[in-house]
Amino acid sequence: MQVEALGLATRAKVHWTEVWANDGMRSDATPLLDDTDGKYVFPVDGDSWGTANFVFGENSGQLRGDILSLRPAFSDGELAHTIVWVCGRAPAPRGFTVRGENETTIPASKLVAACRVRT
């Protein structure tokens, strides 16, 4: 189910990549969260940094009503235009800074490995 959110976020990622390529990193662009074809999750909101928040719907069992956030992280180094996407409570890779607010409400024990804090 969480993997579905990652797939639905693809259009939003492309949207933000185009915004940043054309206008630079600025925080006044409008989120794009219009892909509602999910069976388990649905985009609910985002922020002007590129965050996409997904809520788990009726078919999601114990996760129903929980939120999963996907946020952009930008390179701090000489490759300043490098972007990676951070899922849930996962930390940014070394040398990257995450933007946007994490609104993930899924318990850590139920997050897929890519979305957890690594220990």
Biotite code that builds the C-alpha atoms (Angstrom):
import biotite.structure as struc

atoms = struc.array([
    struc.Atom([0.000, 0.000, 0.000], chain_id="A", res_id=1, res_name="MET", atom_name="CA", element="C"),
    struc.Atom([2.782, 2.473, 0.818], chain_id="A", res_id=2, res_name="GLN", atom_name="CA", element="C"),
    struc.Atom([4.457, 1.668, -2.477], chain_id="A", res_id=3, res_name="VAL", atom_name="CA", element="C"),
    struc.Atom([1.307, 2.919, -4.206], chain_id="A", res_id=4, res_name="GLU", atom_name="CA", element="C"),
    struc.Atom([1.932, 6.385, -2.720], chain_id="A", res_id=5, res_name="ALA", atom_name="CA", element="C"),
    struc.Atom([5.435, 6.373, -4.172], chain_id="A", res_id=6, res_name="LEU", atom_name="CA", element="C"),
    struc.Atom([3.989, 5.598, -7.605], chain_id="A", res_id=7, res_name="GLY", atom_name="CA", element="C"),
    struc.Atom([1.270, 8.243, -7.358], chain_id="A", res_id=8, res_name="LEU", atom_name="CA", element="C"),
    struc.Atom([3.875, 10.836, -6.420], chain_id="A", res_id=9, res_name="ALA", atom_name="CA", element="C"),
    struc.Atom([5.648, 10.468, -9.767], chain_id="A", res_id=10, res_name="THR", atom_name="CA", element="C"),
    struc.Atom([3.660, 13.227, -11.493], chain_id="A", res_id=11, res_name="ARG", atom_name="CA", element="C"),
    struc.Atom([4.186, 15.571, -8.544], chain_id="A", res_id=12, res_name="ALA", atom_name="CA", element="C"),
    struc.Atom([7.942, 14.885, -8.654], chain_id="A", res_id=13, res_name="LYS", atom_name="CA", element="C"),
    struc.Atom([8.073, 15.699, -12.365], chain_id="A", res_id=14, res_name="VAL", atom_name="CA", element="C"),
    struc.Atom([6.055, 18.878, -11.737], chain_id="A", res_id=15, res_name="HIS", atom_name="CA", element="C"),
    struc.Atom([8.469, 20.087, -9.046], chain_id="A", res_id=16, res_name="TRP", atom_name="CA", element="C"),
    struc.Atom([11.545, 19.176, -11.060], chain_id="A", res_id=17, res_name="THR", atom_name="CA", element="C"),
    struc.Atom([10.217, 21.327, -13.916], chain_id="A", res_id=18, res_name="GLU", atom_name="CA", element="C"),
    struc.Atom([9.347, 24.213, -11.569], chain_id="A", res_id=19, res_name="VAL", atom_name="CA", element="C"),
    struc.Atom([12.818, 24.199, -10.014], chain_id="A", res_id=20, res_name="TRP", atom_name="CA", element="C"),
    struc.Atom([14.557, 23.843, -13.404], chain_id="A", res_id=21, res_name="ALA", atom_name="CA", element="C"),
    struc.Atom([12.589, 26.753, -14.893], chain_id="A", res_id=22, res_name="ASN", atom_name="CA", element="C"),
    struc.Atom([12.244, 29.103, -11.921], chain_id="A", res_id=23, res_name="ASP", atom_name="CA", element="C"),
    struc.Atom([14.952, 28.044, -9.477], chain_id="A", res_id=24, res_name="GLY", atom_name="CA", element="C"),
    struc.Atom([14.310, 26.861, -5.960], chain_id="A", res_id=25, res_name="MET", atom_name="CA", element="C"),
    struc.Atom([11.578, 29.127, -4.746], chain_id="A", res_id=26, res_name="ARG", atom_name="CA", element="C"),
    struc.Atom([8.804, 28.404, -2.345], chain_id="A", res_id=27, res_name="SER", atom_name="CA", element="C"),
    struc.Atom([5.782, 29.987, -3.980], chain_id="A", res_id=28, res_name="ASP", atom_name="CA", element="C"),
    struc.Atom([4.871, 27.342, -6.541], chain_id="A", res_id=29, res_name="ALA", atom_name="CA", element="C"),
    struc.Atom([1.590, 25.446, -6.298], chain_id="A", res_id=30, res_name="THR", atom_name="CA", element="C"),
    struc.Atom([1.659, 21.743, -5.327], chain_id="A", res_id=31, res_name="PRO", atom_name="CA", element="C"),
    struc.Atom([0.450, 19.258, -7.938], chain_id="A", res_id=32, res_name="LEU", atom_name="CA", element="C"),
    struc.Atom([-1.551, 16.506, -6.276], chain_id="A", res_id=33, res_name="LEU", atom_name="CA", element="C"),
    struc.Atom([-4.123, 15.543, -8.852], chain_id="A", res_id=34, res_name="ASP", atom_name="CA", element="C"),
    struc.Atom([-3.380, 11.842, -9.395], chain_id="A", res_id=35, res_name="ASP", atom_name="CA", element="C"),
    struc.Atom([-6.294, 10.188, -7.582], chain_id="A", res_id=36, res_name="THR", atom_name="CA", element="C"),
    struc.Atom([-6.168, 6.768, -9.235], chain_id="A", res_id=37, res_name="ASP", atom_name="CA", element="C"),
    struc.Atom([-4.995, 4.947, -6.111], chain_id="A", res_id=38, res_name="GLY", atom_name="CA", element="C"),
    struc.Atom([-6.778, 1.998, -4.580], chain_id="A", res_id=39, res_name="LYS", atom_name="CA", element="C"),
    struc.Atom([-5.286, 2.432, -1.089], chain_id="A", res_id=40, res_name="TYR", atom_name="CA", element="C"),
    struc.Atom([-3.918, 5.974, -0.858], chain_id="A", res_id=41, res_name="VAL", atom_name="CA", element="C"),
    struc.Atom([-4.971, 9.394, -2.079], chain_id="A", res_id=42, res_name="PHE", atom_name="CA", element="C"),
    struc.Atom([-3.070, 12.685, -2.241], chain_id="A", res_id=43, res_name="PRO", atom_name="CA", element="C"),
    struc.Atom([-4.503, 15.132, 0.282], chain_id="A", res_id=44, res_name="VAL", atom_name="CA", element="C"),
    struc.Atom([-2.195, 18.112, 0.325], chain_id="A", res_id=45, res_name="ASP", atom_name="CA", element="C"),
    struc.Atom([1.318, 19.358, -0.046], chain_id="A", res_id=46, res_name="GLY", atom_name="CA", element="C"),
    struc.Atom([3.373, 22.438, 0.492], chain_id="A", res_id=47, res_name="ASP", atom_name="CA", element="C"),
    struc.Atom([5.257, 24.910, -1.628], chain_id="A", res_id=48, res_name="SER", atom_name="CA", element="C"),
    struc.Atom([8.543, 23.042, -1.041], chain_id="A", res_id=49, res_name="TRP", atom_name="CA", element="C"),
    struc.Atom([7.316, 20.006, -2.960], chain_id="A", res_id=50, res_name="GLY", atom_name="CA", element="C"),
    struc.Atom([6.043, 17.842, -0.099], chain_id="A", res_id=51, res_name="THR", atom_name="CA", element="C"),
    struc.Atom([3.270, 15.428, -1.040], chain_id="A", res_id=52, res_name="ALA", atom_name="CA", element="C"),
    struc.Atom([1.057, 13.985, 1.711], chain_id="A", res_id=53, res_name="ASN", atom_name="CA", element="C"),
    struc.Atom([-1.010, 10.871, 1.080], chain_id="A", res_id=54, res_name="PHE", atom_name="CA", element="C"),
    struc.Atom([-3.845, 9.573, 3.250], chain_id="A", res_id=55, res_name="VAL", atom_name="CA", element="C"),
    struc.Atom([-4.682, 5.881, 3.459], chain_id="A", res_id=56, res_name="PHE", atom_name="CA", element="C"),
    struc.Atom([-8.298, 5.248, 2.482], chain_id="A", res_id=57, res_name="GLY", atom_name="CA", element="C"),
    struc.Atom([-11.097, 2.763, 3.123], chain_id="A", res_id=58, res_name="GLU", atom_name="CA", element="C"),
    struc.Atom([-9.247, -0.254, 1.673], chain_id="A", res_id=59, res_name="ASN", atom_name="CA", element="C"),
    struc.Atom([-6.178, 0.241, 3.860], chain_id="A", res_id=60, res_name="SER", atom_name="CA", element="C"),
    struc.Atom([-7.101, -1.794, 6.931], chain_id="A", res_id=61, res_name="GLY", atom_name="CA", element="C"),
    struc.Atom([-5.170, -0.713, 10.035], chain_id="A", res_id=62, res_name="GLN", atom_name="CA", element="C"),
    struc.Atom([-3.531, 2.198, 8.200], chain_id="A", res_id=63, res_name="LEU", atom_name="CA", element="C"),
    struc.Atom([-6.880, 3.818, 7.325], chain_id="A", res_id=64, res_name="ARG", atom_name="CA", element="C"),
    struc.Atom([-6.655, 7.565, 7.954], chain_id="A", res_id=65, res_name="GLY", atom_name="CA", element="C"),
    struc.Atom([-2.869, 7.573, 8.399], chain_id="A", res_id=66, res_name="ASP", atom_name="CA", element="C"),
    struc.Atom([-0.671, 9.933, 6.380], chain_id="A", res_id=67, res_name="ILE", atom_name="CA", element="C"),
    struc.Atom([2.587, 9.298, 4.516], chain_id="A", res_id=68, res_name="LEU", atom_name="CA", element="C"),
    struc.Atom([4.737, 12.285, 3.481], chain_id="A", res_id=69, res_name="SER", atom_name="CA", element="C"),
    struc.Atom([7.232, 12.422, 0.621], chain_id="A", res_id=70, res_name="LEU", atom_name="CA", element="C"),
    struc.Atom([9.609, 15.395, 0.762], chain_id="A", res_id=71, res_name="ARG", atom_name="CA", element="C"),
    struc.Atom([12.406, 16.677, -1.462], chain_id="A", res_id=72, res_name="PRO", atom_name="CA", element="C"),
    struc.Atom([15.991, 16.879, -0.256], chain_id="A", res_id=73, res_name="ALA", atom_name="CA", element="C"),
    struc.Atom([18.527, 19.079, -2.029], chain_id="A", res_id=74, res_name="PHE", atom_name="CA", element="C"),
    struc.Atom([22.256, 18.555, -2.277], chain_id="A", res_id=75, res_name="SER", atom_name="CA", element="C"),
    struc.Atom([24.392, 20.792, -0.077], chain_id="A", res_id=76, res_name="ASP", atom_name="CA", element="C"),
    struc.Atom([27.496, 20.320, -2.224], chain_id="A", res_id=77, res_name="GLY", atom_name="CA", element="C"),
    struc.Atom([28.675, 21.380, -5.614], chain_id="A", res_id=78, res_name="GLU", atom_name="CA", element="C"),
    struc.Atom([25.834, 19.434, -7.265], chain_id="A", res_id=79, res_name="LEU", atom_name="CA", element="C"),
    struc.Atom([23.293, 21.864, -5.830], chain_id="A", res_id=80, res_name="ALA", atom_name="CA", element="C"),
    struc.Atom([20.661, 20.836, -8.361], chain_id="A", res_id=81, res_name="HIS", atom_name="CA", element="C"),
    struc.Atom([20.596, 17.210, -7.269], chain_id="A", res_id=82, res_name="THR", atom_name="CA", element="C"),
    struc.Atom([17.248, 16.225, -5.736], chain_id="A", res_id=83, res_name="ILE", atom_name="CA", element="C"),
    struc.Atom([16.309, 13.048, -3.889], chain_id="A", res_id=84, res_name="VAL", atom_name="CA", element="C"),
    struc.Atom([12.925, 12.241, -2.378], chain_id="A", res_id=85, res_name="TRP", atom_name="CA", element="C"),
    struc.Atom([12.653, 11.290, 1.286], chain_id="A", res_id=86, res_name="VAL", atom_name="CA", element="C"),
    struc.Atom([9.817, 9.050, 2.409], chain_id="A", res_id=87, res_name="CYS", atom_name="CA", element="C"),
    struc.Atom([8.162, 9.245, 5.829], chain_id="A", res_id=88, res_name="GLY", atom_name="CA", element="C"),
    struc.Atom([10.628, 9.368, 8.707], chain_id="A", res_id=89, res_name="ARG", atom_name="CA", element="C"),
    struc.Atom([13.684, 8.381, 6.692], chain_id="A", res_id=90, res_name="ALA", atom_name="CA", element="C"),
    struc.Atom([16.619, 10.753, 7.068], chain_id="A", res_id=91, res_name="PRO", atom_name="CA", element="C"),
    struc.Atom([18.093, 12.696, 4.208], chain_id="A", res_id=92, res_name="ALA", atom_name="CA", element="C"),
    struc.Atom([21.168, 11.135, 2.642], chain_id="A", res_id=93, res_name="PRO", atom_name="CA", element="C"),
    struc.Atom([24.493, 12.550, 3.793], chain_id="A", res_id=94, res_name="ARG", atom_name="CA", element="C"),
    struc.Atom([25.121, 15.903, 2.123], chain_id="A", res_id=95, res_name="GLY", atom_name="CA", element="C"),
    struc.Atom([21.421, 16.661, 1.538], chain_id="A", res_id=96, res_name="PHE", atom_name="CA", element="C"),
    struc.Atom([18.923, 18.905, 3.313], chain_id="A", res_id=97, res_name="THR", atom_name="CA", element="C"),
    struc.Atom([15.221, 17.959, 3.464], chain_id="A", res_id=98, res_name="VAL", atom_name="CA", element="C"),
    struc.Atom([12.640, 20.670, 2.774], chain_id="A", res_id=99, res_name="ARG", atom_name="CA", element="C"),
    struc.Atom([9.007, 20.724, 3.824], chain_id="A", res_id=100, res_name="GLY", atom_name="CA", element="C"),
    struc.Atom([7.202, 19.295, 6.830], chain_id="A", res_id=101, res_name="GLU", atom_name="CA", element="C"),
    struc.Atom([6.927, 15.591, 7.553], chain_id="A", res_id=102, res_name="ASN", atom_name="CA", element="C"),
    struc.Atom([3.301, 14.829, 8.438], chain_id="A", res_id=103, res_name="GLU", atom_name="CA", element="C"),
    struc.Atom([3.684, 11.042, 8.483], chain_id="A", res_id=104, res_name="THR", atom_name="CA", element="C"),
    struc.Atom([1.415, 9.450, 11.096], chain_id="A", res_id=105, res_name="THR", atom_name="CA", element="C"),
    struc.Atom([2.033, 5.779, 10.279], chain_id="A", res_id=106, res_name="ILE", atom_name="CA", element="C"),
    struc.Atom([3.597, 3.986, 13.265], chain_id="A", res_id=107, res_name="PRO", atom_name="CA", element="C"),
    struc.Atom([7.309, 3.283, 12.702], chain_id="A", res_id=108, res_name="ALA", atom_name="CA", element="C"),
    struc.Atom([6.711, -0.468, 12.965], chain_id="A", res_id=109, res_name="SER", atom_name="CA", element="C"),
    struc.Atom([4.342, -0.323, 9.975], chain_id="A", res_id=110, res_name="LYS", atom_name="CA", element="C"),
    struc.Atom([6.475, 1.812, 7.658], chain_id="A", res_id=111, res_name="LEU", atom_name="CA", element="C"),
    struc.Atom([8.244, 0.156, 4.746], chain_id="A", res_id=112, res_name="VAL", atom_name="CA", element="C"),
    struc.Atom([12.037, 0.101, 5.178], chain_id="A", res_id=113, res_name="ALA", atom_name="CA", element="C"),
    struc.Atom([12.622, 3.006, 2.750], chain_id="A", res_id=114, res_name="ALA", atom_name="CA", element="C"),
    struc.Atom([10.440, 5.266, 4.910], chain_id="A", res_id=115, res_name="CYS", atom_name="CA", element="C"),
    struc.Atom([11.899, 4.462, 8.365], chain_id="A", res_id=116, res_name="ARG", atom_name="CA", element="C"),
    struc.Atom([14.677, 5.935, 10.436], chain_id="A", res_id=117, res_name="VAL", atom_name="CA", element="C"),
    struc.Atom([17.672, 3.702, 9.923], chain_id="A", res_id=118, res_name="ARG", atom_name="CA", element="C"),
    struc.Atom([19.374, 2.406, 13.045], chain_id="A", res_id=119, res_name="THR", atom_name="CA", element="C"),
])
